[in-house]
């Protein structure tokens, strides 16, 4: 494996670690949202942002976090929990399949992650969010790494003709 291929493979592995960790955090977040009452979420957000808002009452992130927690409805909370649960479980399944070398998982991962990107772009067009924009950009990079790794796997698996 030449240096560029080795570097690309390492980037693919790093992307899988990132996606796997992201999937685990989404599952943890889903469970937390399912078992935590809205007033407790509001109290936690207020406690986490209290010091920052004391220093700067106009802090963009802290003020928005408090506002989001205050406007959290049961429906939004349950939707977010279900979304994180499904999204996290799918990501973990894809990562495990790709790292186990299941060749059929490459096109599945590309299709599923591209669909996630499409949904995220739709959401961004309606509700702009720097965080979602950043995660979408990272997802695009991961899709590119998966596609490159799939091509590399095909090249390694192809029979060599000797002349």
Chimera marker file (.cmm) of the C-alpha trace (Angstrom):
<marker_set name="trace">
<marker id="1" x="0.000" y="0.000" z="0.000" r="1" g="1" b="0" radius="0.5"/>
<marker id="2" x="1.557" y="3.332" z="-1.024" r="1" g="1" b="0" radius="0.5"/>
<marker id="3" x="1.636" y="6.265" z="1.372" r="1" g="1" b="0" radius="0.5"/>
<marker id="4" x="-1.424" y="8.010" z="-0.151" r="1" g="1" b="0" radius="0.5"/>
<marker id="5" x="-3.449" y="4.801" z="0.104" r="1" g="1" b="0" radius="0.5"/>
<marker id="6" x="-2.269" y="4.226" z="3.661" r="1" g="1" b="0" radius="0.5"/>
<marker id="7" x="-3.181" y="7.794" z="4.607" r="1" g="1" b="0" radius="0.5"/>
<marker id="8" x="-6.623" y="7.450" z="2.988" r="1" g="1" b="0" radius="0.5"/>
<marker id="9" x="-7.197" y="4.155" z="4.840" r="1" g="1" b="0" radius="0.5"/>
<marker id="10" x="-6.224" y="5.771" z="8.142" r="1" g="1" b="0" radius="0.5"/>
<marker id="11" x="-8.570" y="8.679" z="7.404" r="1" g="1" b="0" radius="0.5"/>
<marker id="12" x="-11.329" y="6.124" z="6.681" r="1" g="1" b="0" radius="0.5"/>
<marker id="13" x="-10.648" y="4.406" z="10.022" r="1" g="1" b="0" radius="0.5"/>
<marker id="14" x="-10.664" y="7.772" z="11.812" r="1" g="1" b="0" radius="0.5"/>
<marker id="15" x="-13.969" y="8.595" z="10.110" r="1" g="1" b="0" radius="0.5"/>
<marker id="16" x="-15.399" y="5.295" z="11.301" r="1" g="1" b="0" radius="0.5"/>
<marker id="17" x="-14.237" y="5.984" z="14.864" r="1" g="1" b="0" radius="0.5"/>
<marker id="18" x="-15.848" y="9.436" z="14.635" r="1" g="1" b="0" radius="0.5"/>
<marker id="19" x="-19.126" y="8.011" z="13.249" r="1" g="1" b="0" radius="0.5"/>
<marker id="20" x="-19.118" y="5.213" z="15.826" r="1" g="1" b="0" radius="0.5"/>
<marker id="21" x="-18.578" y="7.662" z="18.691" r="1" g="1" b="0" radius="0.5"/>
<marker id="22" x="-21.254" y="9.921" z="17.207" r="1" g="1" b="0" radius="0.5"/>
<marker id="23" x="-23.658" y="6.968" z="17.043" r="1" g="1" b="0" radius="0.5"/>
<marker id="24" x="-22.947" y="6.054" z="20.671" r="1" g="1" b="0" radius="0.5"/>
<marker id="25" x="-23.495" y="9.646" z="21.805" r="1" g="1" b="0" radius="0.5"/>
<marker id="26" x="-26.769" y="9.762" z="19.872" r="1" g="1" b="0" radius="0.5"/>
<marker id="27" x="-27.955" y="6.581" z="21.605" r="1" g="1" b="0" radius="0.5"/>
<marker id="28" x="-26.990" y="8.003" z="25.002" r="1" g="1" b="0" radius="0.5"/>
<marker id="29" x="-28.758" y="11.265" z="24.149" r="1" g="1" b="0" radius="0.5"/>
<marker id="30" x="-31.852" y="9.362" z="23.028" r="1" g="1" b="0" radius="0.5"/>
<marker id="31" x="-32.019" y="7.416" z="26.265" r="1" g="1" b="0" radius="0.5"/>
<marker id="32" x="-31.481" y="10.600" z="28.276" r="1" g="1" b="0" radius="0.5"/>
<marker id="33" x="-34.302" y="12.351" z="26.409" r="1" g="1" b="0" radius="0.5"/>
<marker id="34" x="-36.636" y="9.384" z="26.897" r="1" g="1" b="0" radius="0.5"/>
<marker id="35" x="-36.078" y="9.195" z="30.667" r="1" g="1" b="0" radius="0.5"/>
<marker id="36" x="-35.647" y="12.868" z="31.592" r="1" g="1" b="0" radius="0.5"/>
<marker id="37" x="-38.600" y="15.141" z="32.269" r="1" g="1" b="0" radius="0.5"/>
<marker id="38" x="-38.713" y="18.528" z="30.511" r="1" g="1" b="0" radius="0.5"/>
<marker id="39" x="-38.366" y="20.548" z="33.744" r="1" g="1" b="0" radius="0.5"/>
<marker id="40" x="-35.201" y="18.602" z="34.566" r="1" g="1" b="0" radius="0.5"/>
<marker id="41" x="-33.793" y="19.369" z="31.099" r="1" g="1" b="0" radius="0.5"/>
<marker id="42" x="-34.619" y="23.052" z="31.549" r="1" g="1" b="0" radius="0.5"/>
<marker id="43" x="-32.979" y="23.069" z="34.984" r="1" g="1" b="0" radius="0.5"/>
<marker id="44" x="-29.852" y="21.322" z="33.659" r="1" g="1" b="0" radius="0.5"/>
<marker id="45" x="-29.494" y="23.752" z="30.740" r="1" g="1" b="0" radius="0.5"/>
<marker id="46" x="-29.985" y="26.726" z="33.080" r="1" g="1" b="0" radius="0.5"/>
<marker id="47" x="-27.340" y="25.334" z="35.436" r="1" g="1" b="0" radius="0.5"/>
<marker id="48" x="-24.877" y="24.626" z="32.585" r="1" g="1" b="0" radius="0.5"/>
<marker id="49" x="-25.260" y="28.110" z="31.100" r="1" g="1" b="0" radius="0.5"/>
<marker id="50" x="-25.585" y="30.112" z="34.336" r="1" g="1" b="0" radius="0.5"/>
<marker id="51" x="-21.919" y="31.095" z="34.618" r="1" g="1" b="0" radius="0.5"/>
<marker id="52" x="-21.588" y="32.028" z="30.946" r="1" g="1" b="0" radius="0.5"/>
<marker id="53" x="-24.759" y="34.113" z="30.998" r="1" g="1" b="0" radius="0.5"/>
<marker id="54" x="-23.581" y="35.835" z="34.198" r="1" g="1" b="0" radius="0.5"/>
<marker id="55" x="-20.398" y="36.908" z="32.382" r="1" g="1" b="0" radius="0.5"/>
<marker id="56" x="-22.136" y="37.732" z="29.090" r="1" g="1" b="0" radius="0.5"/>
<marker id="57" x="-25.951" y="37.868" z="29.145" r="1" g="1" b="0" radius="0.5"/>
<marker id="58" x="-25.942" y="38.084" z="25.327" r="1" g="1" b="0" radius="0.5"/>
<marker id="59" x="-23.830" y="34.954" z="24.758" r="1" g="1" b="0" radius="0.5"/>
<marker id="60" x="-25.282" y="33.500" z="21.556" r="1" g="1" b="0" radius="0.5"/>
<marker id="61" x="-24.910" y="29.794" z="22.349" r="1" g="1" b="0" radius="0.5"/>
<marker id="62" x="-25.903" y="29.924" z="26.005" r="1" g="1" b="0" radius="0.5"/>
<marker id="63" x="-28.905" y="32.162" z="25.323" r="1" g="1" b="0" radius="0.5"/>
<marker id="64" x="-30.091" y="29.911" z="22.503" r="1" g="1" b="0" radius="0.5"/>
<marker id="65" x="-29.636" y="26.781" z="24.622" r="1" g="1" b="0" radius="0.5"/>
<marker id="66" x="-31.783" y="28.287" z="27.380" r="1" g="1" b="0" radius="0.5"/>
<marker id="67" x="-34.402" y="29.425" z="24.867" r="1" g="1" b="0" radius="0.5"/>
<marker id="68" x="-34.546" y="25.990" z="23.245" r="1" g="1" b="0" radius="0.5"/>
<marker id="69" x="-34.909" y="24.287" z="26.630" r="1" g="1" b="0" radius="0.5"/>
<marker id="70" x="-37.681" y="26.679" z="27.667" r="1" g="1" b="0" radius="0.5"/>
<marker id="71" x="-39.623" y="26.056" z="24.452" r="1" g="1" b="0" radius="0.5"/>
<marker id="72" x="-39.138" y="22.288" z="24.486" r="1" g="1" b="0" radius="0.5"/>
<marker id="73" x="-42.456" y="20.484" z="24.052" r="1" g="1" b="0" radius="0.5"/>
<marker id="74" x="-43.214" y="16.848" z="24.809" r="1" g="1" b="0" radius="0.5"/>
<marker id="75" x="-43.681" y="16.181" z="21.096" r="1" g="1" b="0" radius="0.5"/>
<marker id="76" x="-40.335" y="17.740" z="20.202" r="1" g="1" b="0" radius="0.5"/>
<marker id="77" x="-38.614" y="15.861" z="23.001" r="1" g="1" b="0" radius="0.5"/>
<marker id="78" x="-40.060" y="12.504" z="21.903" r="1" g="1" b="0" radius="0.5"/>
<marker id="79" x="-39.288" y="13.187" z="18.234" r="1" g="1" b="0" radius="0.5"/>
<marker id="80" x="-35.697" y="14.121" z="19.082" r="1" g="1" b="0" radius="0.5"/>
<marker id="81" x="-35.296" y="11.006" z="21.225" r="1" g="1" b="0" radius="0.5"/>
<marker id="82" x="-36.709" y="8.709" z="18.530" r="1" g="1" b="0" radius="0.5"/>
<marker id="83" x="-34.633" y="10.405" z="15.824" r="1" g="1" b="0" radius="0.5"/>
<marker id="84" x="-31.426" y="10.070" z="17.850" r="1" g="1" b="0" radius="0.5"/>
<marker id="85" x="-32.216" y="6.442" z="18.682" r="1" g="1" b="0" radius="0.5"/>
<marker id="86" x="-32.785" y="5.420" z="15.059" r="1" g="1" b="0" radius="0.5"/>
<marker id="87" x="-29.980" y="7.588" z="13.675" r="1" g="1" b="0" radius="0.5"/>
<marker id="88" x="-27.476" y="6.348" z="16.269" r="1" g="1" b="0" radius="0.5"/>
<marker id="89" x="-28.399" y="2.682" z="15.846" r="1" g="1" b="0" radius="0.5"/>
<marker id="90" x="-28.125" y="2.898" z="12.060" r="1" g="1" b="0" radius="0.5"/>
<marker id="91" x="-24.739" y="4.635" z="12.271" r="1" g="1" b="0" radius="0.5"/>
<marker id="92" x="-23.408" y="2.006" z="14.661" r="1" g="1" b="0" radius="0.5"/>
<marker id="93" x="-24.642" y="-0.829" z="12.444" r="1" g="1" b="0" radius="0.5"/>
<marker id="94" x="-22.986" y="0.760" z="9.402" r="1" g="1" b="0" radius="0.5"/>
<marker id="95" x="-19.699" y="1.330" z="11.225" r="1" g="1" b="0" radius="0.5"/>
<marker id="96" x="-19.595" y="-2.227" z="12.573" r="1" g="1" b="0" radius="0.5"/>
<marker id="97" x="-20.381" y="-3.663" z="9.141" r="1" g="1" b="0" radius="0.5"/>
<marker id="98" x="-17.764" y="-1.537" z="7.397" r="1" g="1" b="0" radius="0.5"/>
<marker id="99" x="-15.066" y="-2.290" z="9.958" r="1" g="1" b="0" radius="0.5"/>
<marker id="100" x="-15.855" y="-6.005" z="9.749" r="1" g="1" b="0" radius="0.5"/>
<marker id="101" x="-15.182" y="-5.761" z="6.020" r="1" g="1" b="0" radius="0.5"/>
<marker id="102" x="-18.681" y="-6.638" z="4.851" r="1" g="1" b="0" radius="0.5"/>
<marker id="103" x="-18.398" y="-5.572" z="1.203" r="1" g="1" b="0" radius="0.5"/>
<marker id="104" x="-22.158" y="-5.213" z="0.695" r="1" g="1" b="0" radius="0.5"/>
<marker id="105" x="-22.184" y="-2.649" z="3.514" r="1" g="1" b="0" radius="0.5"/>
<marker id="106" x="-20.245" y="-0.081" z="1.437" r="1" g="1" b="0" radius="0.5"/>
<marker id="107" x="-23.093" y="0.756" z="-0.978" r="1" g="1" b="0" radius="0.5"/>
<marker id="108" x="-25.634" y="0.542" z="1.851" r="1" g="1" b="0" radius="0.5"/>
<marker id="109" x="-23.588" y="2.991" z="3.925" r="1" g="1" b="0" radius="0.5"/>
<marker id="110" x="-23.214" y="5.355" z="0.978" r="1" g="1" b="0" radius="0.5"/>
<marker id="111" x="-26.957" y="5.333" z="0.287" r="1" g="1" b="0" radius="0.5"/>
<marker id="112" x="-28.000" y="5.712" z="3.933" r="1" g="1" b="0" radius="0.5"/>
<marker id="113" x="-25.479" y="8.417" z="4.797" r="1" g="1" b="0" radius="0.5"/>
<marker id="114" x="-26.294" y="10.319" z="1.604" r="1" g="1" b="0" radius="0.5"/>
<marker id="115" x="-29.973" y="10.169" z="2.588" r="1" g="1" b="0" radius="0.5"/>
<marker id="116" x="-29.053" y="11.526" z="6.040" r="1" g="1" b="0" radius="0.5"/>
<marker id="117" x="-27.104" y="14.336" z="4.348" r="1" g="1" b="0" radius="0.5"/>
<marker id="118" x="-30.106" y="15.117" z="2.156" r="1" g="1" b="0" radius="0.5"/>
<marker id="119" x="-32.369" y="15.338" z="5.190" r="1" g="1" b="0" radius="0.5"/>
<marker id="120" x="-29.834" y="17.481" z="7.040" r="1" g="1" b="0" radius="0.5"/>
<marker id="121" x="-29.613" y="19.851" z="4.050" r="1" g="1" b="0" radius="0.5"/>
<marker id="122" x="-33.418" y="20.051" z="4.010" r="1" g="1" b="0" radius="0.5"/>
<marker id="123" x="-33.402" y="20.906" z="7.723" r="1" g="1" b="0" radius="0.5"/>
<marker id="124" x="-30.665" y="23.488" z="7.179" r="1" g="1" b="0" radius="0.5"/>
<marker id="125" x="-32.744" y="25.159" z="4.479" r="1" g="1" b="0" radius="0.5"/>
<marker id="126" x="-35.611" y="25.598" z="6.949" r="1" g="1" b="0" radius="0.5"/>
<marker id="127" x="-33.766" y="26.039" z="10.245" r="1" g="1" b="0" radius="0.5"/>
<marker id="128" x="-30.178" y="27.256" z="9.768" r="1" g="1" b="0" radius="0.5"/>
<marker id="129" x="-27.793" y="25.818" z="12.344" r="1" g="1" b="0" radius="0.5"/>
<marker id="130" x="-24.018" y="26.100" z="12.380" r="1" g="1" b="0" radius="0.5"/>
<marker id="131" x="-23.758" y="22.820" z="14.315" r="1" g="1" b="0" radius="0.5"/>
<marker id="132" x="-25.900" y="20.894" z="11.825" r="1" g="1" b="0" radius="0.5"/>
<marker id="133" x="-23.958" y="22.518" z="8.988" r="1" g="1" b="0" radius="0.5"/>
<marker id="134" x="-20.675" y="21.339" z="10.509" r="1" g="1" b="0" radius="0.5"/>
<marker id="135" x="-21.966" y="17.799" z="11.050" r="1" g="1" b="0" radius="0.5"/>
<marker id="136" x="-23.306" y="17.735" z="7.496" r="1" g="1" b="0" radius="0.5"/>
<marker id="137" x="-19.904" y="18.779" z="6.159" r="1" g="1" b="0" radius="0.5"/>
<marker id="138" x="-18.233" y="16.050" z="8.232" r="1" g="1" b="0" radius="0.5"/>
<marker id="139" x="-20.765" y="13.525" z="6.904" r="1" g="1" b="0" radius="0.5"/>
<marker id="140" x="-19.864" y="14.533" z="3.335" r="1" g="1" b="0" radius="0.5"/>
<marker id="141" x="-16.187" y="13.894" z="4.131" r="1" g="1" b="0" radius="0.5"/>
<marker id="142" x="-17.039" y="10.495" z="5.659" r="1" g="1" b="0" radius="0.5"/>
<marker id="143" x="-19.096" y="9.549" z="2.570" r="1" g="1" b="0" radius="0.5"/>
<marker id="144" x="-16.119" y="10.452" z="0.371" r="1" g="1" b="0" radius="0.5"/>
<marker id="145" x="-13.816" y="8.344" z="2.567" r="1" g="1" b="0" radius="0.5"/>
<marker id="146" x="-16.211" y="5.379" z="2.425" r="1" g="1" b="0" radius="0.5"/>
<marker id="147" x="-16.427" y="5.653" z="-1.375" r="1" g="1" b="0" radius="0.5"/>
<marker id="148" x="-12.628" y="5.762" z="-1.645" r="1" g="1" b="0" radius="0.5"/>
<marker id="149" x="-12.225" y="2.803" z="0.705" r="1" g="1" b="0" radius="0.5"/>
<marker id="150" x="-14.797" y="0.824" z="-1.303" r="1" g="1" b="0" radius="0.5"/>
<marker id="151" x="-12.847" y="1.473" z="-4.514" r="1" g="1" b="0" radius="0.5"/>
<marker id="152" x="-9.628" y="0.472" z="-2.744" r="1" g="1" b="0" radius="0.5"/>
<marker id="153" x="-11.290" y="-2.732" z="-1.477" r="1" g="1" b="0" radius="0.5"/>
<marker id="154" x="-12.425" y="-3.517" z="-5.028" r="1" g="1" b="0" radius="0.5"/>
<marker id="155" x="-8.888" y="-2.971" z="-6.302" r="1" g="1" b="0" radius="0.5"/>
<marker id="156" x="-7.399" y="-5.206" z="-3.602" r="1" g="1" b="0" radius="0.5"/>
<marker id="157" x="-10.029" y="-7.913" z="-4.224" r="1" g="1" b="0" radius="0.5"/>
<marker id="158" x="-9.708" y="-7.872" z="-8.038" r="1" g="1" b="0" radius="0.5"/>
<marker id="159" x="-7.780" y="-10.841" z="-9.434" r="1" g="1" b="0" radius="0.5"/>
<marker id="160" x="-4.423" y="-9.957" z="-10.944" r="1" g="1" b="0" radius="0.5"/>
<marker id="161" x="-3.769" y="-11.049" z="-14.514" r="1" g="1" b="0" radius="0.5"/>
<marker id="162" x="-0.244" y="-12.149" z="-15.159" r="1" g="1" b="0" radius="0.5"/>
<marker id="163" x="1.144" y="-11.805" z="-18.644" r="1" g="1" b="0" radius="0.5"/>
<link id1="1" id2="2" r="1" g="1" b="0" radius="0.2"/>
<link id1="2" id2="3" r="1" g="1" b="0" radius="0.2"/>
<link id1="3" id2="4" r="1" g="1" b="0" radius="0.2"/>
<link id1="4" id2="5" r="1" g="1" b="0" radius="0.2"/>
<link id1="5" id2="6" r="1" g="1" b="0" radius="0.2"/>
<link id1="6" id2="7" r="1" g="1" b="0" radius="0.2"/>
<link id1="7" id2="8" r="1" g="1" b="0" radius="0.2"/>
<link id1="8" id2="9" r="1" g="1" b="0" radius="0.2"/>
<link id1="9" id2="10" r="1" g="1" b="0" radius="0.2"/>
<link id1="10" id2="11" r="1" g="1" b="0" radius="0.2"/>
<link id1="11" id2="12" r="1" g="1" b="0" radius="0.2"/>
<link id1="12" id2="13" r="1" g="1" b="0" radius="0.2"/>
<link id1="13" id2="14" r="1" g="1" b="0" radius="0.2"/>
<link id1="14" id2="15" r="1" g="1" b="0" radius="0.2"/>
<link id1="15" id2="16" r="1" g="1" b="0" radius="0.2"/>
<link id1="16" id2="17" r="1" g="1" b="0" radius="0.2"/>
<link id1="17" id2="18" r="1" g="1" b="0" radius="0.2"/>
<link id1="18" id2="19" r="1" g="1" b="0" radius="0.2"/>
<link id1="19" id2="20" r="1" g="1" b="0" radius="0.2"/>
<link id1="20" id2="21" r="1" g="1" b="0" radius="0.2"/>
<link id1="21" id2="22" r="1" g="1" b="0" radius="0.2"/>
<link id1="22" id2="23" r="1" g="1" b="0" radius="0.2"/>
<link id1="23" id2="24" r="1" g="1" b="0" radius="0.2"/>
<link id1="24" id2="25" r="1" g="1" b="0" radius="0.2"/>
<link id1="25" id2="26" r="1" g="1" b="0" radius="0.2"/>
<link id1="26" id2="27" r="1" g="1" b="0" radius="0.2"/>
<link id1="27" id2="28" r="1" g="1" b="0" radius="0.2"/>
<link id1="28" id2="29" r="1" g="1" b="0" radius="0.2"/>
<link id1="29" id2="30" r="1" g="1" b="0" radius="0.2"/>
<link id1="30" id2="31" r="1" g="1" b="0" radius="0.2"/>
<link id1="31" id2="32" r="1" g="1" b="0" radius="0.2"/>
<link id1="32" id2="33" r="1" g="1" b="0" radius="0.2"/>
<link id1="33" id2="34" r="1" g="1" b="0" radius="0.2"/>
<link id1="34" id2="35" r="1" g="1" b="0" radius="0.2"/>
<link id1="35" id2="36" r="1" g="1" b="0" radius="0.2"/>
<link id1="36" id2="37" r="1" g="1" b="0" radius="0.2"/>
<link id1="37" id2="38" r="1" g="1" b="0" radius="0.2"/>
<link id1="38" id2="39" r="1" g="1" b="0" radius="0.2"/>
<link id1="39" id2="40" r="1" g="1" b="0" radius="0.2"/>
<link id1="40" id2="41" r="1" g="1" b="0" radius="0.2"/>
<link id1="41" id2="42" r="1" g="1" b="0" radius="0.2"/>
<link id1="42" id2="43" r="1" g="1" b="0" radius="0.2"/>
<link id1="43" id2="44" r="1" g="1" b="0" radius="0.2"/>
<link id1="44" id2="45" r="1" g="1" b="0" radius="0.2"/>
<link id1="45" id2="46" r="1" g="1" b="0" radius="0.2"/>
<link id1="46" id2="47" r="1" g="1" b="0" radius="0.2"/>
<link id1="47" id2="48" r="1" g="1" b="0" radius="0.2"/>
<link id1="48" id2="49" r="1" g="1" b="0" radius="0.2"/>
<link id1="49" id2="50" r="1" g="1" b="0" radius="0.2"/>
<link id1="50" id2="51" r="1" g="1" b="0" radius="0.2"/>
<link id1="51" id2="52" r="1" g="1" b="0" radius="0.2"/>
<link id1="52" id2="53" r="1" g="1" b="0" radius="0.2"/>
<link id1="53" id2="54" r="1" g="1" b="0" radius="0.2"/>
<link id1="54" id2="55" r="1" g="1" b="0" radius="0.2"/>
<link id1="55" id2="56" r="1" g="1" b="0" radius="0.2"/>
<link id1="56" id2="57" r="1" g="1" b="0" radius="0.2"/>
<link id1="57" id2="58" r="1" g="1" b="0" radius="0.2"/>
<link id1="58" id2="59" r="1" g="1" b="0" radius="0.2"/>
<link id1="59" id2="60" r="1" g="1" b="0" radius="0.2"/>
<link id1="60" id2="61" r="1" g="1" b="0" radius="0.2"/>
<link id1="61" id2="62" r="1" g="1" b="0" radius="0.2"/>
<link id1="62" id2="63" r="1" g="1" b="0" radius="0.2"/>
<link id1="63" id2="64" r="1" g="1" b="0" radius="0.2"/>
<link id1="64" id2="65" r="1" g="1" b="0" radius="0.2"/>
<link id1="65" id2="66" r="1" g="1" b="0" radius="0.2"/>
<link id1="66" id2="67" r="1" g="1" b="0" radius="0.2"/>
<link id1="67" id2="68" r="1" g="1" b="0" radius="0.2"/>
<link id1="68" id2="69" r="1" g="1" b="0" radius="0.2"/>
<link id1="69" id2="70" r="1" g="1" b="0" radius="0.2"/>
<link id1="70" id2="71" r="1" g="1" b="0" radius="0.2"/>
<link id1="71" id2="72" r="1" g="1" b="0" radius="0.2"/>
<link id1="72" id2="73" r="1" g="1" b="0" radius="0.2"/>
<link id1="73" id2="74" r="1" g="1" b="0" radius="0.2"/>
<link id1="74" id2="75" r="1" g="1" b="0" radius="0.2"/>
<link id1="75" id2="76" r="1" g="1" b="0" radius="0.2"/>
<link id1="76" id2="77" r="1" g="1" b="0" radius="0.2"/>
<link id1="77" id2="78" r="1" g="1" b="0" radius="0.2"/>
<link id1="78" id2="79" r="1" g="1" b="0" radius="0.2"/>
<link id1="79" id2="80" r="1" g="1" b="0" radius="0.2"/>
<link id1="80" id2="81" r="1" g="1" b="0" radius="0.2"/>
<link id1="81" id2="82" r="1" g="1" b="0" radius="0.2"/>
<link id1="82" id2="83" r="1" g="1" b="0" radius="0.2"/>
<link id1="83" id2="84" r="1" g="1" b="0" radius="0.2"/>
<link id1="84" id2="85" r="1" g="1" b="0" radius="0.2"/>
<link id1="85" id2="86" r="1" g="1" b="0" radius="0.2"/>
<link id1="86" id2="87" r="1" g="1" b="0" radius="0.2"/>
<link id1="87" id2="88" r="1" g="1" b="0" radius="0.2"/>
<link id1="88" id2="89" r="1" g="1" b="0" radius="0.2"/>
<link id1="89" id2="90" r="1" g="1" b="0" radius="0.2"/>
<link id1="90" id2="91" r="1" g="1" b="0" radius="0.2"/>
<link id1="91" id2="92" r="1" g="1" b="0" radius="0.2"/>
<link id1="92" id2="93" r="1" g="1" b="0" radius="0.2"/>
<link id1="93" id2="94" r="1" g="1" b="0" radius="0.2"/>
<link id1="94" id2="95" r="1" g="1" b="0" radius="0.2"/>
<link id1="95" id2="96" r="1" g="1" b="0" radius="0.2"/>
<link id1="96" id2="97" r="1" g="1" b="0" radius="0.2"/>
<link id1="97" id2="98" r="1" g="1" b="0" radius="0.2"/>
<link id1="98" id2="99" r="1" g="1" b="0" radius="0.2"/>
<link id1="99" id2="100" r="1" g="1" b="0" radius="0.2"/>
<link id1="100" id2="101" r="1" g="1" b="0" radius="0.2"/>
<link id1="101" id2="102" r="1" g="1" b="0" radius="0.2"/>
<link id1="102" id2="103" r="1" g="1" b="0" radius="0.2"/>
<link id1="103" id2="104" r="1" g="1" b="0" radius="0.2"/>
<link id1="104" id2="105" r="1" g="1" b="0" radius="0.2"/>
<link id1="105" id2="106" r="1" g="1" b="0" radius="0.2"/>
<link id1="106" id2="107" r="1" g="1" b="0" radius="0.2"/>
<link id1="107" id2="108" r="1" g="1" b="0" radius="0.2"/>
<link id1="108" id2="109" r="1" g="1" b="0" radius="0.2"/>
<link id1="109" id2="110" r="1" g="1" b="0" radius="0.2"/>
<link id1="110" id2="111" r="1" g="1" b="0" radius="0.2"/>
<link id1="111" id2="112" r="1" g="1" b="0" radius="0.2"/>
<link id1="112" id2="113" r="1" g="1" b="0" radius="0.2"/>
<link id1="113" id2="114" r="1" g="1" b="0" radius="0.2"/>
<link id1="114" id2="115" r="1" g="1" b="0" radius="0.2"/>
<link id1="115" id2="116" r="1" g="1" b="0" radius="0.2"/>
<link id1="116" id2="117" r="1" g="1" b="0" radius="0.2"/>
<link id1="117" id2="118" r="1" g="1" b="0" radius="0.2"/>
<link id1="118" id2="119" r="1" g="1" b="0" radius="0.2"/>
<link id1="119" id2="120" r="1" g="1" b="0" radius="0.2"/>
<link id1="120" id2="121" r="1" g="1" b="0" radius="0.2"/>
<link id1="121" id2="122" r="1" g="1" b="0" radius="0.2"/>
<link id1="122" id2="123" r="1" g="1" b="0" radius="0.2"/>
<link id1="123" id2="124" r="1" g="1" b="0" radius="0.2"/>
<link id1="124" id2="125" r="1" g="1" b="0" radius="0.2"/>
<link id1="125" id2="126" r="1" g="1" b="0" radius="0.2"/>
<link id1="126" id2="127" r="1" g="1" b="0" radius="0.2"/>
<link id1="127" id2="128" r="1" g="1" b="0" radius="0.2"/>
<link id1="128" id2="129" r="1" g="1" b="0" radius="0.2"/>
<link id1="129" id2="130" r="1" g="1" b="0" radius="0.2"/>
<link id1="130" id2="131" r="1" g="1" b="0" radius="0.2"/>
<link id1="131" id2="132" r="1" g="1" b="0" radius="0.2"/>
<link id1="132" id2="133" r="1" g="1" b="0" radius="0.2"/>
<link id1="133" id2="134" r="1" g="1" b="0" radius="0.2"/>
<link id1="134" id2="135" r="1" g="1" b="0" radius="0.2"/>
<link id1="135" id2="136" r="1" g="1" b="0" radius="0.2"/>
<link id1="136" id2="137" r="1" g="1" b="0" radius="0.2"/>
<link id1="137" id2="138" r="1" g="1" b="0" radius="0.2"/>
<link id1="138" id2="139" r="1" g="1" b="0" radius="0.2"/>
<link id1="139" id2="140" r="1" g="1" b="0" radius="0.2"/>
<link id1="140" id2="141" r="1" g="1" b="0" radius="0.2"/>
<link id1="141" id2="142" r="1" g="1" b="0" radius="0.2"/>
<link id1="142" id2="143" r="1" g="1" b="0" radius="0.2"/>
<link id1="143" id2="144" r="1" g="1" b="0" radius="0.2"/>
<link id1="144" id2="145" r="1" g="1" b="0" radius="0.2"/>
<link id1="145" id2="146" r="1" g="1" b="0" radius="0.2"/>
<link id1="146" id2="147" r="1" g="1" b="0" radius="0.2"/>
<link id1="147" id2="148" r="1" g="1" b="0" radius="0.2"/>
<link id1="148" id2="149" r="1" g="1" b="0" radius="0.2"/>
<link id1="149" id2="150" r="1" g="1" b="0" radius="0.2"/>
<link id1="150" id2="151" r="1" g="1" b="0" radius="0.2"/>
<link id1="151" id2="152" r="1" g="1" b="0" radius="0.2"/>
<link id1="152" id2="153" r="1" g="1" b="0" radius="0.2"/>
<link id1="153" id2="154" r="1" g="1" b="0" radius="0.2"/>
<link id1="154" id2="155" r="1" g="1" b="0" radius="0.2"/>
<link id1="155" id2="156" r="1" g="1" b="0" radius="0.2"/>
<link id1="156" id2="157" r="1" g="1" b="0" radius="0.2"/>
<link id1="157" id2="158" r="1" g="1" b="0" radius="0.2"/>
<link id1="158" id2="159" r="1" g="1" b="0" radius="0.2"/>
<link id1="159" id2="160" r="1" g="1" b="0" radius="0.2"/>
<link id1="160" id2="161" r="1" g="1" b="0" radius="0.2"/>
<link id1="161" id2="162" r="1" g="1" b="0" radius="0.2"/>
<link id1="162" id2="163" r="1" g="1" b="0" radius="0.2"/>
</marker_set>
